[in-house]
Amino acid sequence: MTPVRNGTTRNSKNIYSELKDMIQFLDLKPGQAISESQLCASLGVSRTPVREALIRLADEKLVCFFPQSGTYVTRIDLDYIKELGLMRSLIERSIVLSICGKVKVIDEFQEIMFLQKLAMERKNTRESIQLNDIFHYKLFEKAGHGVIWQQITASRSHYTRYNMLVMSIEQRLEYIYNEHSAILRSIESGDSVKLMLLLESQHDCNLQDKDTILKTYPDYFGSLDDSPESYLSLRNRERLINAGQKNA
């Protein structure tokens, strides 16, 4: 993390946004211990805005405080992810269905599709996820419900963390890009059946890749109600691994 440049002022809102991005895009890993003093030094700010930002993130269940044990990035809770996915799916299918066969979208979405293709070709997972969110926001906006999208994405950071892992799977970015193209064609042609199937696949409420992801990143997953002991256990295991690497 690059320290803030001289002459630049950032308040707790700015720090909150930066830390939230670091968490949702996995710069700070699930289960990772957070040092407030290190964050202050890295961000070039005092302890107050960092503490205020962490409190907000704790309210969103992205970090957890344990007295005498420390502050940690919460692990990814798959049950919580499923609930968020289901909520979005129920809302988005209804909203997008309302414009199926009634609007032209292919030409209007050319720029976002072009940017998605570039991100896909560069295998840029973070940019692809950001563009994916813009794509779906534009669908809500096209239906006149941009405010609803903003509300249902308030807790989307949890899903974004999982999505960062899913989209790292080989050819997954290309798969998402092709689905987006098919969604636009289905809306224009009025093929509501195909549109619903495509959106169901996009929302992935059953988390079809969870077994692969769990096998690859077992320490990233747990419950939002995990005890401090489980985080301390993970922290001690990381120390042993790091010590082994140094001695190798």
C-alpha positions as CSV (number, residue, x, y, z in Angstrom):
1,M,0.0,0.0,0.0
2,T,1.4,3.4,-1.0
3,P,1.5,6.1,1.7
4,V,-0.6,9.2,1.0
5,R,1.2,12.0,-0.8
6,N,2.0,15.2,1.0
7,G,-0.8,17.8,0.7
8,T,-3.5,15.2,0.2
9,T,-6.3,15.2,2.9
10,R,-8.4,12.1,3.5
11,N,-11.1,11.7,6.0
12,S,-12.7,8.5,7.5
13,K,-15.0,8.2,4.5
14,N,-12.1,8.1,2.2
15,I,-10.3,5.6,4.4
16,Y,-13.4,3.5,4.7
17,S,-13.7,3.3,0.9
18,E,-10.1,2.3,0.5
19,L,-10.2,-0.3,3.2
20,K,-13.5,-1.7,1.9
21,D,-11.9,-2.1,-1.6
22,M,-8.9,-3.8,0.0
23,I,-11.1,-6.3,1.7
24,Q,-13.6,-7.0,-1.2
25,F,-10.8,-7.3,-3.8
26,L,-8.7,-9.5,-1.4
27,D,-5.8,-7.2,-0.9
28,L,-6.6,-8.0,2.8
29,K,-7.4,-11.7,2.9
30,P,-10.3,-13.3,4.7
31,G,-9.2,-14.2,8.2
32,Q,-6.2,-11.8,8.1
33,A,-5.3,-9.9,11.3
34,I,-5.4,-6.1,11.0
35,S,-3.0,-3.8,12.7
36,E,-4.4,-0.3,13.2
37,S,-0.9,1.2,13.6
38,Q,0.3,-0.4,10.4
39,L,-2.8,0.8,8.5
40,C,-2.2,4.4,9.9
41,A,1.4,4.3,8.7
42,S,0.6,2.9,5.3
43,L,-2.3,5.3,4.7
44,G,-0.5,8.3,6.2
45,V,-3.3,9.2,8.5
46,S,-4.0,9.3,12.2
47,R,-5.7,6.5,14.2
48,T,-9.1,8.3,14.4
49,P,-10.2,8.0,10.8
50,V,-8.9,4.4,10.6
51,R,-10.8,3.4,13.7
52,E,-14.0,5.1,12.4
53,A,-13.6,3.3,9.1
54,L,-13.1,-0.1,10.8
55,I,-16.2,0.5,12.9
56,R,-18.3,1.0,9.8
57,L,-16.7,-2.1,8.2
58,A,-17.6,-4.1,11.4
59,D,-21.2,-2.9,11.0
60,E,-21.1,-4.4,7.5
61,K,-19.6,-7.7,8.9
62,L,-16.4,-7.2,6.9
63,V,-14.2,-7.0,10.0
64,C,-14.6,-8.2,13.5
65,F,-13.2,-6.9,16.8
66,F,-12.2,-9.3,19.6
67,P,-11.0,-7.8,22.9
68,Q,-7.6,-9.1,23.9
69,S,-7.4,-10.9,20.5
70,G,-7.3,-8.3,17.9
71,T,-9.1,-7.1,14.8
72,Y,-9.6,-9.4,11.8
73,V,-11.0,-9.4,8.3
74,T,-14.1,-11.7,8.5
75,R,-13.9,-15.0,6.7
76,I,-16.3,-15.7,3.8
77,D,-19.6,-17.1,5.1
78,L,-21.1,-19.3,2.3
79,D,-24.6,-19.3,3.9
80,Y,-24.6,-15.5,4.0
81,I,-23.4,-15.4,0.4
82,K,-26.3,-17.7,-0.6
83,E,-28.8,-15.4,1.1
84,L,-27.4,-12.3,-0.6
85,G,-27.4,-14.1,-4.0
86,L,-31.0,-15.2,-3.6
87,M,-32.2,-11.7,-2.6
88,R,-30.6,-10.2,-5.6
89,S,-31.8,-13.0,-7.9
90,L,-35.5,-12.5,-6.9
91,I,-35.3,-8.8,-7.4
92,E,-33.2,-8.6,-10.6
93,R,-35.2,-11.3,-12.5
94,S,-38.4,-9.4,-11.8
95,I,-36.9,-6.0,-12.9
96,V,-35.1,-7.2,-16.0
97,L,-38.2,-9.2,-17.1
98,S,-40.2,-6.0,-17.1
99,I,-38.1,-4.6,-20.0
100,C,-37.7,-7.9,-21.9
101,G,-38.8,-7.3,-25.5
102,K,-39.6,-3.6,-24.8
103,V,-36.2,-1.8,-25.1
104,K,-33.1,-1.8,-27.3
105,V,-30.0,-2.5,-25.3
106,I,-27.3,-3.9,-27.6
107,D,-26.1,-0.6,-29.1
108,E,-26.4,1.2,-25.7
109,F,-24.3,-1.4,-24.0
110,Q,-21.5,-1.5,-26.6
111,E,-19.0,0.5,-24.6
112,I,-19.4,-1.6,-21.4
113,M,-19.2,-4.8,-23.5
114,F,-16.0,-3.5,-25.2
115,L,-14.4,-2.7,-21.8
116,Q,-15.4,-6.1,-20.5
117,K,-13.8,-7.8,-23.4
118,L,-10.6,-5.9,-22.8
119,A,-10.6,-6.9,-19.1
120,M,-11.3,-10.5,-20.1
121,E,-8.4,-10.6,-22.5
122,R,-6.1,-9.1,-19.9
123,K,-7.4,-11.6,-17.3
124,N,-8.0,-8.7,-15.0
125,T,-10.4,-10.2,-12.4
126,R,-10.8,-7.0,-10.3
127,E,-11.7,-4.9,-13.3
128,S,-14.0,-7.6,-14.7
129,I,-16.0,-7.7,-11.5
130,Q,-16.3,-3.9,-11.4
131,L,-17.5,-3.9,-15.0
132,N,-19.9,-6.8,-14.2
133,D,-21.5,-4.6,-11.5
134,I,-21.8,-1.7,-13.9
135,F,-23.5,-4.0,-16.5
136,H,-26.1,-5.1,-14.1
137,Y,-26.6,-1.6,-12.7
138,K,-27.3,-0.3,-16.2
139,L,-30.0,-3.0,-16.6
140,F,-31.7,-1.8,-13.4
141,E,-31.3,1.8,-14.6
142,K,-32.8,0.9,-18.0
143,A,-35.8,-0.4,-16.1
144,G,-36.0,2.8,-14.0
145,H,-34.8,1.1,-10.8
146,G,-31.2,2.4,-10.3
147,V,-32.0,3.2,-6.6
148,I,-32.9,-0.4,-5.9
149,W,-29.6,-1.6,-7.3
150,Q,-27.8,0.7,-5.0
151,Q,-29.7,-0.7,-2.0
152,I,-29.2,-4.4,-2.8
153,T,-25.5,-3.8,-3.4
154,A,-24.9,-2.2,0.0
155,S,-23.8,-5.6,1.3
156,R,-22.4,-6.9,-2.0
157,S,-18.8,-6.8,-0.8
158,H,-19.2,-10.2,0.7
159,Y,-20.3,-11.6,-2.6
160,T,-17.5,-9.8,-4.4
161,R,-14.9,-11.6,-2.2
162,Y,-16.3,-14.9,-3.3
163,N,-16.6,-13.7,-6.9
164,M,-12.9,-12.8,-6.9
165,L,-12.1,-16.4,-6.2
166,V,-14.6,-17.8,-8.7
167,M,-13.5,-15.5,-11.5
168,S,-10.0,-16.7,-11.1
169,I,-11.0,-20.1,-12.5
170,E,-9.8,-20.7,-16.0
171,Q,-12.1,-19.3,-18.7
172,R,-14.6,-18.0,-16.2
173,L,-14.2,-14.4,-17.4
174,E,-14.9,-15.4,-21.0
175,Y,-18.0,-17.3,-19.8
176,I,-19.4,-14.3,-18.0
177,Y,-18.7,-12.0,-21.0
178,N,-20.6,-14.4,-23.3
179,E,-23.5,-14.6,-20.9
180,H,-23.8,-10.8,-20.8
181,S,-23.9,-10.8,-24.6
182,A,-26.7,-13.4,-24.6
183,I,-28.6,-11.5,-21.9
184,L,-28.7,-8.4,-24.1
185,R,-29.8,-10.4,-27.2
186,S,-32.6,-12.1,-25.1
187,I,-33.9,-8.7,-23.9
188,E,-34.0,-7.3,-27.4
189,S,-35.6,-10.4,-28.9
190,G,-38.1,-10.8,-26.1
191,D,-37.0,-14.3,-25.2
192,S,-38.0,-14.3,-21.6
193,V,-37.4,-18.0,-21.0
194,K,-33.8,-17.8,-22.0
195,L,-33.4,-14.5,-20.2
196,M,-34.5,-16.1,-16.9
197,L,-32.1,-19.0,-17.4
198,L,-29.2,-16.7,-18.1
199,L,-29.9,-14.5,-15.0
200,E,-30.2,-17.6,-12.9
201,S,-26.8,-18.7,-14.0
202,Q,-25.4,-15.2,-13.4
203,H,-26.7,-15.1,-9.8
204,D,-25.3,-18.6,-9.0
205,C,-27.4,-19.0,-5.9
206,N,-26.3,-22.6,-5.5
207,L,-22.6,-21.6,-5.6
208,Q,-21.7,-24.3,-8.1
209,D,-17.9,-23.7,-7.8
210,K,-17.8,-23.7,-4.0
211,D,-16.2,-27.2,-3.7
212,T,-13.3,-26.2,-6.0
213,I,-12.8,-22.8,-4.2
214,L,-13.0,-24.4,-0.7
215,K,-10.4,-27.0,-1.7
216,T,-8.1,-24.2,-2.9
217,Y,-8.7,-21.6,-0.2
218,P,-9.9,-23.5,2.9
219,D,-8.7,-20.9,5.4
220,Y,-10.8,-18.1,3.7
221,F,-14.1,-19.6,4.7
222,G,-16.0,-19.8,8.0
223,S,-18.9,-18.3,9.8
224,L,-19.5,-14.6,10.5
225,D,-20.1,-15.8,14.1
226,D,-16.7,-17.6,14.4
227,S,-15.0,-17.4,17.8
228,P,-11.8,-15.4,18.4
229,E,-10.0,-18.8,19.0
230,S,-10.6,-19.8,15.3
231,Y,-9.0,-16.6,14.1
232,L,-6.1,-17.0,16.5
233,S,-5.6,-20.6,15.3
234,L,-5.4,-19.4,11.7
235,R,-3.0,-16.6,12.7
236,N,-0.7,-19.1,14.5
237,R,-0.8,-21.5,11.5
238,E,0.3,-18.6,9.2
239,R,3.2,-17.8,11.5
240,L,4.4,-21.4,11.4
241,I,4.1,-21.4,7.6
242,N,6.0,-18.2,7.3
243,A,8.7,-19.4,9.7
244,G,9.1,-22.6,7.7
245,Q,9.5,-20.6,4.4
246,K,12.2,-18.4,6.0
247,N,14.1,-21.5,7.2
248,A,13.8,-23.4,3.9
